[in-house]
Amino acid sequence: MAVNHVQTFAKGTVLFSAGDPADAVFFIVAGKALALKGEQQVALGPGGFLGAVAFFQETSHTYTAVCATELKAIAITRETSREVVAKQPVIALALLKELALQVPQGEELTFFQGREETGQAQPVSAEAVLPKGHPVFEGCVPLEYGELVFPVEVECRACQTKFTGMRVRTSRLQLAEQRPDFRNIYRNFEPNYYYLWVCPHCLLTYPERQYDRLSEVAARRWQSFITAHPPQGTFEFSVPRTIHESISAYYLAMKTYEVIGASPDLWANLWLRLLWIYEDLGAADLARQAAEKARLYFAESLATTTRSAAGDQRLYLILGELDLRLDYRGEAYRNFHAAATMTGGDPRLKQLASDRIMDLRSGQ
């Protein structure tokens, strides 16, 4: 019976949310889940129950349960509960004990079976990743994003550690607008929180969409670096991932880029996306610093690499937008003018550049 009723849930799956009707109890067979209620968070492993009290009280759930890893669990429903009691007395007795210990249930999340404590491997500290004085931003990426990403198994290109990376379901994104700096704004998602994959073991960090293109030379450089400088901790995104973790990943990517000798294009796009995150968070000083870095690398890319005329137009336009953020209006005008008057190129980009010149002249 147990084998027939075991279900497998992908990392990031929301088993139920606070306020949902309690239709099932989940008995964890393998993997780890998180119970979330306000600022409280409890990790549960094999032997733990989720949703037991609300199920038997026939009420709504008072907390949210999310799969922190791939999870194998037995879902005990009203239809199967009698069968469980009859054929799985060990599970039935454990469930009775859980109910006895949890009721009455107060504001605190209380679990007695299957609770996982922090392991020996400690996560890398914020002080070791973020620059001195950088704030740690509170909050998590919305749980609703879980429906717009899916897990894939990834093998680190440097240390061969296998880990779970989250990939965006681009077909489900709802585009609201594209801004002049080519940032896509979606009604239901912010992809910059999922831009990077991080190896939890060696901390190799690289853009998700370009991960398979990391060269063997770059991977060997990172291998040599971590052999000489072993990572002082591990890194793994929580479920749901936090804003702090997402920003930390950008700074881990900077260390990777330094070691492997990343191209100016990679650096420029990394700083541009971090700029957008800082702007969303209202961190004006950090946003300005990111704009300066992005401008530096885009200018280097324009001067040192070859691309199509349309590609150059895009760079001139991005440089112009960064100039405006930094109050370099004269430089912004020159970059927009270069995009508008370029031989060949994309007529739509020429028009966009001309529109931005008109905005500058009108004082916008």
C-alpha positions as CSV (number, residue, x, y, z in Angstrom):
1,M,0.0,0.0,0.0
2,A,2.8,2.4,0.9
3,V,4.6,1.8,-2.3
4,N,1.4,2.3,-4.4
5,H,0.7,5.7,-2.7
6,V,4.1,7.3,-2.7
7,Q,4.2,10.4,-4.8
8,T,7.2,12.4,-6.0
9,F,7.2,16.2,-5.9
10,A,9.8,18.4,-7.6
11,K,11.8,20.9,-5.6
12,G,9.9,24.1,-5.2
13,T,6.4,22.5,-5.3
14,V,3.9,24.1,-3.0
15,L,2.0,21.2,-1.4
16,F,-0.5,23.5,0.1
17,S,-0.8,27.2,1.1
18,A,-2.2,28.8,4.2
19,G,-5.9,29.1,3.8
20,D,-6.3,26.1,1.5
21,P,-8.8,23.4,2.4
22,A,-7.0,20.5,4.1
23,D,-7.7,17.7,1.7
24,A,-4.7,15.5,2.6
25,V,-1.9,14.7,5.1
26,F,1.5,14.3,3.7
27,F,3.9,11.8,5.3
28,I,7.5,12.4,4.2
29,V,9.3,9.3,3.0
30,A,12.4,11.0,1.5
31,G,13.6,14.5,0.9
32,K,12.9,17.7,2.8
33,A,10.0,20.2,3.0
34,L,9.6,23.6,4.7
35,A,6.6,24.7,6.8
36,L,6.3,28.5,6.5
37,K,4.2,30.8,8.7
38,G,5.0,34.5,8.8
39,E,8.7,34.7,9.8
40,Q,8.7,31.2,11.1
41,Q,10.3,28.3,9.1
42,V,10.6,24.7,10.0
43,A,12.4,22.0,8.0
44,L,10.9,18.5,8.0
45,G,12.5,15.3,6.7
46,P,11.6,11.6,6.6
47,G,9.0,10.7,9.2
48,G,7.5,14.2,9.3
49,F,3.8,15.0,8.7
50,L,2.4,18.0,7.0
51,G,-1.2,19.3,7.3
52,A,-2.3,16.7,9.9
53,V,-4.2,18.9,12.4
54,A,-6.1,20.8,9.8
55,F,-7.0,17.6,7.9
56,F,-8.5,15.9,10.9
57,Q,-10.1,19.1,12.2
58,E,-11.5,19.5,8.6
59,T,-10.4,23.2,8.6
60,S,-8.0,25.2,6.4
61,H,-4.3,25.0,6.6
62,T,-2.7,27.6,8.9
63,Y,0.8,27.5,7.2
64,T,2.3,26.9,3.8
65,A,4.3,23.7,2.9
66,V,6.9,23.8,0.2
67,C,9.3,21.1,-1.1
68,A,12.8,22.2,-0.3
69,T,14.3,19.3,-2.3
70,E,12.7,16.6,-4.5
71,L,10.2,15.0,-2.1
72,K,8.7,11.6,-1.9
73,A,5.6,11.5,0.3
74,I,2.5,9.5,1.0
75,A,-0.6,11.6,0.5
76,I,-3.2,10.4,3.0
77,T,-6.7,11.5,1.8
78,R,-10.1,10.9,3.2
79,E,-10.5,8.0,0.8
80,T,-7.2,6.3,1.8
81,S,-7.1,7.1,5.5
82,R,-8.9,4.0,6.6
83,E,-6.6,1.9,4.4
84,V,-3.6,3.5,6.0
85,V,-4.8,2.8,9.5
86,A,-5.6,-0.9,8.6
87,K,-2.5,-1.7,6.6
88,Q,0.2,0.7,7.9
89,P,-0.1,0.7,11.7
90,V,3.3,2.2,12.2
91,I,2.3,5.2,10.1
92,A,-1.0,5.4,11.8
93,L,0.5,5.3,15.3
94,A,3.1,8.0,14.3
95,L,0.2,10.2,13.0
96,L,-1.7,9.8,16.2
97,K,1.4,10.9,18.2
98,E,1.9,13.9,15.9
99,L,-1.7,15.0,16.5
100,A,-1.5,14.5,20.2
101,L,1.7,16.6,20.4
102,Q,0.4,19.4,18.0
103,V,-3.0,20.0,19.6
104,P,-3.7,22.5,20.9
105,Q,-1.8,24.5,18.2
106,G,-0.8,28.0,19.1
107,E,1.0,30.7,17.1
108,E,4.3,28.9,17.1
109,L,5.0,26.2,14.5
110,T,5.5,23.0,16.5
111,F,6.7,19.7,15.0
112,F,8.1,16.7,16.9
113,Q,8.8,14.0,14.3
114,G,11.0,14.3,11.2
115,R,12.3,17.7,12.1
116,E,15.7,18.4,10.6
117,E,18.3,20.5,12.3
118,T,21.1,22.4,10.6
119,G,23.7,20.1,9.2
120,Q,27.5,20.3,9.6
121,A,28.1,22.2,6.3
122,Q,27.5,25.9,7.0
123,P,26.4,28.2,4.3
124,V,28.8,30.9,3.1
125,S,28.3,34.0,5.1
126,A,27.1,37.4,3.8
127,E,30.3,39.0,5.0
128,A,32.3,36.6,2.8
129,V,30.2,37.3,-0.3
130,L,29.0,40.9,-0.2
131,P,31.2,44.0,-0.2
132,K,31.8,45.7,3.1
133,G,28.8,47.8,4.1
134,H,26.4,46.2,1.7
135,P,23.0,45.8,3.3
136,V,21.3,42.5,3.6
137,F,17.8,42.9,2.1
138,E,15.0,41.1,3.8
139,G,12.1,39.2,2.1
140,C,11.7,36.4,-0.3
141,V,10.9,35.9,-4.0
142,P,7.1,35.5,-4.2
143,L,5.9,31.9,-3.7
144,E,3.8,32.3,-6.8
145,Y,7.0,32.2,-8.9
146,G,7.2,28.5,-8.2
147,E,4.6,27.9,-10.9
148,L,6.8,29.7,-13.4
149,V,10.1,27.8,-12.8
150,F,10.9,24.1,-13.0
151,P,13.8,22.1,-11.6
152,V,16.5,20.6,-13.8
153,E,19.4,18.4,-12.8
154,V,22.7,20.2,-13.4
155,E,26.3,18.9,-13.2
156,C,28.9,21.5,-12.2
157,R,31.3,22.2,-15.0
158,A,34.2,22.4,-12.6
159,C,33.7,19.9,-9.8
160,Q,31.1,17.6,-11.3
161,T,28.8,18.0,-8.3
162,K,25.2,17.4,-9.3
163,F,22.6,20.0,-8.1
164,T,19.2,21.3,-8.9
165,G,18.9,24.4,-11.0
166,M,15.7,26.3,-11.6
167,R,14.8,27.1,-15.2
168,V,12.2,29.7,-16.2
169,R,9.0,28.7,-18.1
170,T,9.4,31.5,-20.6
171,S,6.3,30.5,-22.5
172,R,4.2,31.4,-19.4
173,L,5.6,34.9,-18.9
174,Q,3.2,37.8,-19.5
175,L,5.1,40.7,-21.0
176,A,3.8,44.1,-19.8
177,E,6.4,46.4,-21.4
178,Q,9.9,46.7,-22.7
179,R,11.8,49.7,-21.3
180,P,14.3,51.8,-23.4
181,D,17.2,50.0,-21.8
182,F,15.7,46.7,-23.1
183,R,14.5,45.5,-19.8
184,N,11.4,43.3,-20.1
185,I,8.8,43.9,-17.4
186,Y,6.5,41.0,-16.8
187,R,3.1,41.1,-15.1
188,N,3.7,37.9,-13.2
189,F,7.5,37.4,-12.8
190,E,10.9,39.0,-12.3
191,P,13.5,36.8,-14.1
192,N,16.5,38.6,-12.7
193,Y,16.2,36.6,-9.4
194,Y,16.7,33.4,-11.4
195,Y,19.5,34.6,-13.8
196,L,22.3,32.6,-12.2
197,W,23.1,29.0,-11.3
198,V,25.4,28.4,-8.3
199,C,27.2,25.1,-7.6
200,P,26.5,24.5,-3.9
201,H,29.9,22.8,-3.5
202,C,32.6,24.8,-5.3
203,L,30.5,28.0,-5.8
204,L,31.0,28.2,-9.5
205,T,28.4,30.8,-10.6
206,Y,27.3,31.4,-14.2
207,P,24.2,32.6,-16.1
208,E,21.6,29.8,-16.4
209,R,21.1,30.2,-20.1
210,Q,24.8,30.2,-20.9
211,Y,25.9,27.5,-18.4
212,D,26.5,24.8,-21.1
213,R,28.7,27.3,-23.0
214,L,31.2,27.6,-20.2
215,S,34.5,26.6,-21.8
216,E,36.8,23.9,-20.6
217,V,39.5,26.4,-20.2
218,A,37.3,28.5,-17.8
219,A,36.3,25.4,-15.9
220,R,39.9,24.4,-15.4
221,R,40.8,27.9,-14.2
222,W,38.1,27.6,-11.6
223,Q,39.2,24.1,-10.6
224,S,42.8,25.4,-10.0
225,F,41.4,28.4,-8.0
226,I,39.3,26.4,-5.6
227,T,42.1,23.8,-5.1
228,A,44.3,26.7,-3.9
229,H,41.4,28.5,-2.2
230,P,38.8,26.0,-0.9
231,P,35.3,27.7,-0.5
232,Q,34.6,28.7,3.1
233,G,31.1,27.3,3.1
234,T,28.3,26.1,0.8
235,F,25.6,27.9,-1.1
236,E,22.1,26.7,-1.9
237,F,19.0,28.7,-2.7
238,S,16.2,28.4,-0.1
239,V,12.6,27.5,-1.1
240,P,11.3,30.1,-1.6
241,R,14.6,31.8,-2.3
242,T,15.4,35.1,-0.5
243,I,16.2,38.5,-2.0
244,H,19.5,38.3,-0.1
245,E,20.4,34.9,-1.8
246,S,19.6,36.3,-5.2
247,I,21.9,39.3,-4.7
248,S,24.6,37.2,-3.2
249,A,24.6,35.0,-6.3
250,Y,25.5,38.1,-8.4
251,Y,28.6,38.7,-6.2
252,L,29.5,35.0,-6.4
253,A,29.4,35.4,-10.2
254,M,31.8,38.3,-10.0
255,K,34.3,36.1,-8.2
256,T,33.8,33.4,-10.9
257,Y,34.2,36.0,-13.7
258,E,37.4,37.4,-12.1
259,V,39.0,33.9,-12.0
260,I,37.9,32.7,-15.4
261,G,38.6,36.0,-17.2
262,A,35.0,36.6,-18.4
263,S,34.2,38.7,-21.4
264,P,33.1,42.4,-21.1
265,D,29.7,41.3,-22.4
266,L,29.2,38.9,-19.4
267,W,30.3,41.6,-16.9
268,A,28.1,44.2,-18.5
269,N,24.9,42.1,-18.4
270,L,25.6,41.0,-14.9
271,W,25.9,44.6,-13.6
272,L,22.9,45.7,-15.7
273,R,20.6,43.1,-14.1
274,L,21.9,43.9,-10.7
275,L,21.2,47.6,-11.4
276,W,17.6,46.7,-12.2
277,I,17.3,44.7,-8.9
278,Y,18.7,47.6,-6.9
279,E,16.3,50.0,-8.6
280,D,13.3,47.8,-7.7
281,L,14.5,47.8,-4.1
282,G,14.9,51.5,-4.0
283,A,18.6,51.3,-3.2
284,A,19.7,54.4,-5.1
285,D,23.4,54.5,-4.1
286,L,23.9,50.8,-5.0
287,A,22.0,51.3,-8.2
288,R,24.3,54.2,-9.2
289,Q,27.4,52.1,-8.5
290,A,25.9,49.3,-10.6
291,A,25.1,51.7,-13.4
292,E,28.7,53.0,-13.4
293,K,30.1,49.4,-13.6
294,A,27.6,48.4,-16.4
295,R,28.5,51.5,-18.4
296,L,32.2,50.8,-18.1
297,Y,31.9,47.2,-19.3
298,F,29.4,48.0,-22.1
299,A,31.8,50.7,-23.4
300,E,34.7,48.1,-23.3
301,S,32.6,45.6,-25.2
302,L,31.7,48.2,-27.8
303,A,35.4,49.0,-28.3
304,T,36.9,45.5,-28.2
305,T,34.4,43.1,-29.7
306,T,32.7,42.8,-33.1
307,R,28.9,42.4,-33.7
308,S,26.3,43.4,-36.2
309,A,25.2,47.0,-36.8
310,A,22.0,46.3,-34.9
311,G,24.1,44.9,-32.0
312,D,26.1,48.1,-31.9
313,Q,22.9,50.1,-31.9
314,R,21.6,48.2,-28.9
315,L,24.9,48.9,-27.1
316,Y,24.7,52.6,-27.9
317,L,21.2,52.8,-26.7
318,I,22.0,51.0,-23.4
319,L,25.0,53.3,-22.9
320,G,22.7,56.3,-23.5
321,E,20.2,55.0,-20.8
322,L,23.1,54.4,-18.4
323,D,24.4,57.9,-19.1
324,L,21.0,59.4,-18.2
325,R,20.9,57.5,-14.9
326,L,24.3,59.0,-14.1
327,D,23.3,62.5,-15.2
328,Y,25.8,62.5,-18.2
329,R,23.4,64.1,-20.6
330,G,26.0,65.1,-23.1
331,E,27.3,61.5,-23.3
332,A,23.7,60.2,-23.5
333,Y,23.0,62.5,-26.5
334,R,26.2,61.3,-28.3
335,N,25.3,57.6,-27.8
336,F,21.7,58.1,-28.9
337,H,22.9,60.0,-32.0
338,A,25.4,57.2,-32.9
339,A,22.5,54.7,-32.8
340,A,20.2,56.9,-34.8
341,T,22.7,57.7,-37.6
342,M,24.4,54.3,-38.0
343,T,24.7,53.0,-41.5
344,G,22.6,49.9,-41.8
345,G,21.2,48.5,-38.5
346,D,17.6,48.1,-37.4
347,P,15.1,50.9,-38.4
348,R,13.2,50.3,-35.2
349,L,16.3,50.9,-33.1
350,K,17.0,54.1,-35.1
351,Q,13.5,55.3,-34.4
352,L,13.9,54.5,-30.7
353,A,17.2,56.4,-30.6
354,S,15.6,59.4,-32.4
355,D,12.7,59.3,-29.8
356,R,15.2,59.4,-27.0
357,I,17.0,62.4,-28.5
358,M,13.6,64.2,-28.7
359,D,13.0,63.4,-25.1
360,L,16.4,64.9,-24.2
361,R,15.7,68.0,-26.1
362,S,12.3,68.4,-24.4
363,G,13.9,68.0,-21.0
364,Q,12.5,64.6,-20.2
